Amino acid sequence: MSTGVIKKVAGPLVIAEGMRDCNMFDVVHVSDMNLIGEVIEMHGDRASIQVYEETSGLGPGEPVVSTGSQLSVELGPGLIESIYDGIQRPLDDIMKVSGNNLSRGISVPALKRDKVWQFDAAAKVGERVEGGDVIGTVQETAIVLHKIMVPAKVSGIIKEISSGGYKVTDTVAVVEDDKGERHEVTLMQKWPVRIGRPYKRKLSPDMPLITGQRVIDTLFPIAKGGVAAVPGPFGSGKTVVQHQLAKWAEADIVVYIGCGERGNEMTDVLNEFPELLDPKTGHSLMERTVLIANTSDMPVAAREASIYTGITIAEYFRDMGYSVALMADSTSRWAEALREMSGRLEEMPGEEGYPAYLGSRLAQFYERAGRVITLGSEDQEGSLSVIGAVSPPGGDISEPVSQATLRIVKVFWGLDAGLAYKRHFPAVNWLTSYSLYVDTMAKWYQDNVAADWMDLRARVMALLQEESELEEIVKLVGMDALSDIDRIKLEAARSIREDFLHQNAFHETDTYTTLNKQYHMMQLVMAFFDKSAEALDKGAQLNALIDMPIRERIGRFKYVDENEIDTVYSDIIYNLDVDINNIIKKGDE
């Protein structure tokens, strides 16, 4: 242990002398109040420490004690359904000790030490195991089976193992390595948050993370193990989009990080999630969720740690072979914490005052996502998908955080305040958004949904692009300047916008749409366009085509139940043909 004294206090930054034996990123206890801090810079025997708690009242001469270990999280049964702050202190347990407000220097273990878990051994004495192998399971919640794994750097022969009731600190197995050393395996293991957990190899991002949100799944899909950015001005619906993804994305585990979020928004999440039913299991959504609540009024330095805490927990569940979705809301406020600490360290500022290493820090975070073959003797696949919200000041995505993020991520869901004000949800702008995963996932869509999926998607995108160009002409010279076929294009594009891309998050059927239903919805809109274009060639009246009653049924197809899709689809196509043939006959008369 290294013990020093405080030399200077500048907000969350404390300078301590006599810390020569310290290492970078060591956790330290500051003053007699035992405030938690982390060493972020060393100069001789001087250590610069970012303190994760309020530093008011601290003064020079007070002691600083290094623990000699890095900031780590506790990983084991009890993570699911927990609500932590940025450095994995359980907020519900702290409330029982200190009331509604966080007390300084309070120390509560992340995982409950008194709870007994039923451990079912899956390995036998004499069996050879290596890091990542599953030696047993704990039924953590009704829908999450927690796999107890051999720590990453341990391998050897199991000497002792037995099923039964254990606390997280109890030894459930003993592994003897090739050197004869015995390693005790408990239900809990620790891992430093700034170091990514190891895996065998990464896999190609060639299958989608299905979200049930049409604008995402069809036009701008994210791969399983992929990364996406959701930039947008205030009030454009970033948090709502992330809530929808947390509820509906095809993920076994959800880790939600409220990084510097408004307290009211985090309260909404904390109140909503326990009441929401998981559509796949019928149980509460909280039974597969870990929440990290780091609100904007909490000490700024803890924001910097919160996203590392969250992604380390997410990697742990990925290593069990689960599909994990991590929501970081918002990385802009995390970057602001970096900027504040950098300014107090008197580092050379980069663009707009952000530190020069902003881009590399963002990359270190996002690059921990991926679909991987996990450690262990059996090839097991796990994935970690990361969706980060960005809150650029004034909605200007040319600012450094947005630009640094866009250089890393492959999916950009650009939210539009104009669409949000029109009550168009999700307010994803289809002209500015993109997904670079589309081509790599084309074969999956063709094999698993429909052979012509990519062609239909391309035609829908083309119609939306043409609508934008035609609207410019309409603004200049009016609607009468357009040809009949262009008017039909505008009508089909309006149908795509208002019926396909607009989705009601509060409607029990429309809130989630399967890929099969999305495919049929695209087919209906394109069938209207194709058949109307043919009818125009045969002399049909434009207004009669636009006013067809069947168009309302095409628009309301999104409210059709899943088990009625094929029947209703066939009926609409039949009636569309009948209506168009009648219009052509009237035109001939």
Buried (B, 14 or more C-beta within 10 A) or exposed (E): EBBBBBBBBEBBBBBBBBBEEBBEBBBBBBBEBEBBBBBBBBEEBBBBBBBBBBBEEBEEEBBBBBBEEBBBBBBBBBBBBBBBBBBBBBBEBBBEEEEEEBEBBBEBBBBBEEEEBEBEBBBEEEEEBBBBBBBBBBBBBEBBBBBBBBBBEBBBBBEBBEEEEBBBEBEBBBBBEEEEEEBEBBBBBEBBBBEBBBBEEEBEBBBBBBBBBBBBBBBBBBBBBBBBBBBBBEEBBBBBBBBBBBBBBBBBBBBBBBBBBBEEBBBBBBEBBEEBEBEEBEBBBBBBBBBBBBBBEBBBBBBBBBBBBBBBBBBBBBBBBBBBBBBBBBBBBBBBBBBBBBBBBEBEEBBEEBBEBBBEBBBBBBEBBBBBBBBBBEEBBBBBBBBBBBBBEEBEBEBBBBBBBBEBBBBBBBBBBEBBEEEBBBBBBBEEBBBBBBEBBBEBBBEEBBEBBBEBBEBBBEBBEBBEEBEEEBEEEEEEEBEBEBBBBBBBBBBBBEBBBBBEBEEEEBBBBBBBBBBBBBBBBBBBBEBBBEBBEEEBBBEBBBEBEBBEBBBEBBEBEEEEBEEBBEEBBEBBEEBBBEBBEEBEE
